[in-house]
């Protein structure tokens, strides 16, 4: 037996420290991180879109802020209202002016610019399905790229010219940028509307400043193939991502204030489009040969987060839904696919009712 006095004189076992006091700060922070986001690897829906042009230099798909997806199939432009599930045929142009070579929504989601093989550009009020005017911009041939900046519509032609048009006035040509020797296949205004990025089949990226008329800020010549894919970063001013075509296959990041190339990532295949997430620091690229895939990257590490496969030929056109969750992709296999890349699929399914398949009742799109 141990007496009470002996127990009192026994050395006391030290109290263990609180667990959080012994954890290194890095481990504690790691425990607080949210779990990895689930990214579905398969498309949500798929539709055959016959007569979609297999042309890397055109821009035939765009998703407006009113949640209406526009797609051009040869001579016809179709509109799918993703909120209502309804489809309309906006316009079918005649043989002399068509086919349609580019489309682009204005920021209000009501007005759509339609570029034509004839070098003309039509402006449509899609709420009333009414053509407002036809612009004779001065291009020598087809208009393959379009970009709105408020009420200025910028057009890029096969002739290498870039023209700013004020759609409010009769004499609509404001100024002309001359910096490409071959056709312009990509145009993107920055979020501020101050800077324009243009990419061409001459492998050149040009940066223009709106306030300096036709003076070019930078001529970026590190790509070795046509540059169609252009994307201004939504969370970092003066950061531009560009992608090179077949024979290049790289994604490059530029500081457009200085013109410096910040990073180059070799993808191994033609880059046809780039889309930044407006929710996370992520970038989606679409590709041609060999896998014809969409690849999701974590920025700035550029670690691959997911590869989305389903197209059987090169992905040519992509568009991001106005809620920033869904990406539509159209490819040379004449298929239009919808992917939940940037959203939470479970929450999206609970919040949104099931809608009819897009374009399901249009005979020419089966």
SVG drawing of the C-alpha trace seen along z (x, -y; Angstrom):
<svg xmlns="http://www.w3.org/2000/svg" viewBox="-39 -60 49 62">
<polyline fill="none" stroke="black" stroke-width="0.4" points="0.0,0.0 1.2,-3.5 0.5,-6.0 -1.1,-9.3 2.2,-11.0 4.1,-9.0 1.5,-9.9 1.9,-13.5 5.7,-13.4 5.5,-11.5 6.8,-13.7 3.9,-15.1 3.5,-14.0 3.7,-17.2 0.5,-18.2 0.8,-17.7 0.8,-21.0 -2.3,-21.9 -2.1,-20.3 -2.4,-23.5 0.6,-24.9 2.9,-22.2 1.8,-22.3 4.0,-24.2 2.2,-27.2 2.3,-25.7 0.6,-22.5 -2.1,-24.4 -2.8,-26.5 -2.9,-23.4 -5.7,-22.0 -7.8,-25.1 -7.7,-24.8 -10.9,-23.8 -11.0,-20.4 -10.2,-20.1 -13.0,-21.1 -14.6,-18.2 -14.2,-18.7 -16.5,-16.5 -14.4,-14.9 -17.3,-14.2 -19.6,-16.7 -23.0,-17.5 -24.7,-17.4 -23.7,-17.1 -25.3,-18.1 -24.5,-17.6 -24.0,-20.9 -23.7,-20.2 -22.2,-22.8 -19.8,-24.1 -16.8,-25.4 -13.5,-23.6 -11.5,-26.8 -9.0,-27.7 -9.0,-31.4 -12.7,-32.1 -14.7,-32.8 -18.2,-31.2 -19.4,-30.8 -20.2,-33.3 -22.3,-33.4 -23.9,-36.7 -24.6,-38.3 -28.3,-37.7 -27.5,-33.9 -28.0,-33.4 -25.6,-31.3 -25.0,-32.2 -23.5,-29.8 -22.9,-30.3 -23.3,-27.3 -22.3,-28.2 -24.8,-30.8 -27.0,-30.8 -26.8,-32.2 -28.8,-30.4 -29.6,-31.6 -30.2,-29.4 -31.7,-31.0 -30.2,-28.9 -32.6,-30.4 -35.7,-29.4 -34.4,-26.5 -35.8,-28.2 -34.1,-28.3 -34.4,-30.9 -32.9,-31.3 -31.6,-34.8 -30.5,-35.2 -29.5,-33.2 -27.3,-35.3 -27.3,-34.8 -24.5,-33.2 -23.1,-36.5 -22.3,-37.7 -21.8,-34.5 -20.8,-32.4 -20.7,-33.9 -17.1,-34.2 -17.4,-35.7 -19.9,-36.6 -19.6,-38.6 -22.1,-39.8 -22.0,-43.4 -21.7,-43.8 -25.4,-44.3 -26.2,-40.9 -28.8,-42.3 -26.8,-43.3 -24.9,-40.8 -22.2,-41.6 -22.1,-39.2 -19.0,-39.3 -19.3,-38.0 -17.1,-36.5 -17.9,-39.5 -16.1,-41.9 -19.4,-43.3 -20.5,-43.3 -24.1,-43.2 -25.4,-44.5 -28.5,-42.7 -31.0,-43.5 -31.6,-40.0 -34.4,-41.0 -36.5,-42.0 -34.7,-39.7 -34.1,-42.9 -31.1,-43.9 -30.1,-47.5 -27.4,-48.2 -24.7,-46.8 -21.2,-48.2 -18.9,-48.6 -15.7,-48.6 -13.2,-48.8 -11.8,-45.3 -10.7,-43.7 -12.1,-40.3 -13.7,-38.3 -14.0,-39.5 -12.8,-36.6 -12.7,-38.3 -14.8,-40.9 -14.5,-42.6 -16.9,-45.1 -15.6,-47.9 -18.7,-49.7 -20.2,-51.2 -17.0,-50.7 -16.9,-47.5 -13.5,-46.4 -13.1,-44.2 -10.2,-42.1 -9.9,-41.1 -8.1,-38.6 -6.3,-41.6 -4.5,-42.1 -6.3,-45.4 -8.0,-46.1 -10.7,-48.8 -12.6,-50.5 -16.2,-51.4 -18.5,-53.6 -21.9,-52.0 -23.8,-55.1 -22.8,-57.3 -23.1,-57.2 -19.4,-57.5 -18.6,-54.7 -14.8,-54.1 -12.9,-55.7 -9.4,-54.5 -7.4,-51.7 -4.6,-49.7 -2.0,-48.3 0.4,-45.9 -0.3,-42.4 0.9,-41.2 -1.5,-38.3 -5.1,-37.8 -6.2,-38.7 -7.7,-35.7 -7.9,-37.0 -9.1,-40.2 -9.7,-40.9 -10.2,-44.2 -8.9,-44.4 -11.4,-44.6 -10.7,-48.3 -11.4,-48.9 -8.0,-50.7 -5.9,-48.1 -6.5,-45.8 -4.7,-42.5 -4.6,-41.3 -3.3,-38.0 -2.6,-37.0 -1.6,-34.3 1.8,-36.1 2.5,-34.6 2.5,-38.1 0.6,-39.5 0.2,-43.3 -0.9,-45.4 -2.7,-48.7 -3.6,-51.6 -7.0,-53.1 -5.9,-56.6 -3.0,-56.7 -5.0,-56.3 -3.2,-53.9 0.1,-53.7 1.2,-50.2 2.5,-49.6 4.1,-46.3 4.9,-43.8 5.3,-40.3 6.9,-37.8 7.8,-34.8 5.1,-32.5 6.0,-30.4 2.5,-29.8 -0.8,-31.7 -2.1,-33.3 -5.9,-33.0 -6.2,-32.4 -6.1,-35.6 -7.3,-36.1 -6.9,-39.0 -6.6,-38.0 -9.7,-39.1 -7.8,-39.4 -4.4,-40.8 -4.2,-44.0 -1.9,-43.9 -1.6,-40.1 -2.4,-38.6 -2.4,-34.9 -1.8,-33.9 -1.8,-30.5 0.0,-29.4 -1.4,-27.3 -0.1,-24.1 3.7,-23.9 3.8,-26.1 1.4,-24.7 2.6,-27.0 0.8,-29.2 2.6,-32.4 2.0,-35.0 2.8,-38.6 3.2,-41.8 1.6,-44.2 2.9,-47.2 6.5,-46.2 6.0,-43.7 8.0,-41.1 7.1,-37.3 6.6,-36.1 6.2,-32.4 5.9,-29.8 4.1,-26.5 4.4,-23.8 1.2,-22.0 2.2,-19.7 -0.8,-20.6 -2.5,-23.5 -4.1,-26.0 -7.3,-27.4 -8.8,-29.3 -8.1,-30.4 -10.6,-31.2 -9.9,-32.5 -12.1,-31.6 -13.7,-34.5 -14.1,-32.5 -10.7,-30.8 -7.2,-31.4 -7.6,-28.9 -7.2,-28.9 -8.9,-26.6 -7.2,-25.9 -8.7,-24.1 -6.6,-22.1 -6.3,-20.4 -4.2,-17.4 -3.4,-15.1 -5.9,-14.7 -8.5,-17.4 -9.0,-18.1 -9.7,-20.9 -7.2,-21.3 -7.7,-23.1 -4.6,-24.7 -4.0,-26.1 -2.4,-29.6 0.4,-30.5 1.9,-27.1 0.3,-25.8 -0.2,-22.4 -2.8,-20.4 -6.0,-20.1 -8.0,-18.1 -8.1,-17.0 -11.6,-16.9 -11.9,-14.5 -14.9,-13.9 -14.3,-15.6 -12.9,-13.4 -11.4,-16.3 -9.8,-19.6 -11.6,-22.0 -12.0,-25.2 -14.4,-27.5 -15.2,-27.9 -17.5,-30.2 -18.1,-30.8 -21.6,-31.2 -22.4,-34.5 -22.5,-32.8 -18.9,-31.7 -19.6,-28.0 -20.3,-26.3 -18.1,-26.2 -19.4,-25.4 -17.0,-23.9 -17.5,-23.3 -15.1,-21.2 -14.3,-20.0 -16.2,-16.8 -19.4,-19.0 -20.3,-18.6 -21.2,-21.2 -20.5,-20.1 -21.3,-21.7 -18.9,-21.2 -19.3,-22.2 -15.7,-23.3 -15.7,-26.2 -18.9,-25.6 -20.2,-23.4 -22.2,-20.7 -24.3,-19.7 -25.4,-23.2 -26.0,-23.9 -28.3,-20.9 -30.3,-21.9 -30.7,-25.5 -31.4,-25.1 -34.4,-23.3 -33.8,-20.8 -34.0,-22.5 -34.6,-21.1 -31.6,-20.3 -30.3,-23.4 -31.4,-23.7 -33.3,-20.4 -36.3,-21.5 -34.2,-23.0 -34.1,-20.6 -30.7,-21.7 -29.1,-21.0 -29.8,-17.5"/>
</svg>
